[in-house]
């Protein structure tokens, strides 16, 4: 037996004889450090009575390539929030920390561990340092953490109460985030939108089912880890609150008609049939309608009115569950829009002399007035009461003024529109210049 082997065996024998209740360290060749087990069930060092082999049980493994330590921390953290920084080491006996934020610096730390810390209240970048003791020179590591402005998300609905089957929108803004994900919104397509940008506006349509309170959520990922959330509760109602509807300036009353009585069929029929309404100065017009879906049709199209005999110019037209309702902020979504609307049931001065609203009772779409078949509505029209154009361009030049119009079908194919153009005069316009409004769905148009 050579001398070196004899010395190693003697050292191990002496180690075996030591109590096993205290942690010990075996160092081989002055470099490879083996932290020994402190368990009384599995002693640090034993010998095989048959072979004489020395059996060593370590505490956490060892690395004869050399000692090391590694720090792990998020790259960015929101000010005032909590975060965790952790470390792992090999071949060390203990660690000490320096730099960092409150609660980080100090000695006597274990070879592996983590600390839950609180970010400072103001934005800054801080370096965290660690130094762990070995049998030789200590090993070190450092990381830097950037503390940024507080992360947040704000979700806002265009209205807290929305009638079923009508349009509304959700908008959100966020800070310190990388992306956002919608949640909730039962009965709508909100949750199916997937990953969204950190801010934006999304038009939606209220469910057509019975009234309900629905929660819409938005969760945004925080840069550096974690998330922030916000939610909005929207009440979908079967009825619209008409208590705040007021008469427009210059209008003292409304002349009411029923669509089915005047046009001889349920709205939107009869398509292309126009009727003239004579209305006194200072009086508005409201036509009661209950949208239907005609057999073989879609119940979609446009309602169009124009002045008759150059004696009046219409100022505004709306379609609303409320009689005499001209609330732009309620009828067009987002509130008050005149273009690129998710739901548009109000048209005004931008329409010049011709008032036109696209409507849909099926296949709801943007920039249309989306209606629910079987639900009562009113077509509301007024054109002022002055002998000269009012600020909105509307006027009535005599004690009684006329307006003429009706509905036109939403043609799904180009061939349908061309056939209708060749079919003859519009009812009620045989002695006046025709004004034809043709709507063609380009996604279903027949190629030329």
Beta strands, then each sheet from edge to edge (+ up, - down):
strand 1: 25-28
strand 2: 32-35
strand 3: 45-47
strand 4: 54-56
strand 5: 68-72
strand 6: 76-78
strand 7: 82-90
strand 8: 94-99
strand 9: 106-109
strand 10: 113-118
strand 11: 124-133
strand 12: 139-148
strand 13: 152-157
strand 14: 161-163
strand 15: 167-175
strand 16: 177-184
strand 17: 195-196
strand 18: 200-205
strand 19: 212-222
strand 20: 227-237
strand 21: 253-258
strand 22: 275-280
strand 23: 283-290
strand 24: 301-307
strand 25: 312-313
strand 26: 316-320
strand 27: 332-333
strand 28: 343-344
strand 29: 346-347
strand 30: 354-360
strand 31: 369-370
strand 32: 376-382
strand 33: 395-396
strand 34: 400-411
strand 35: 439-440
sheet 1: 1+ 2-
sheet 2: 3+ 4-
sheet 3: 5+ 7- 10+
sheet 4: 6+ 12+ 11- 8+ 9-
sheet 5: 13+ 15- 18+
sheet 6: 14+ 20+ 19- 16+ 17-
sheet 7: 21+ 23+ 32- 26+ 29-
sheet 8: 22+ 34- 24+ 30- 31-
sheet 9: 22+ 34- 35-
sheet 10: 25+ 33-
sheet 11: 27+ 28-
end
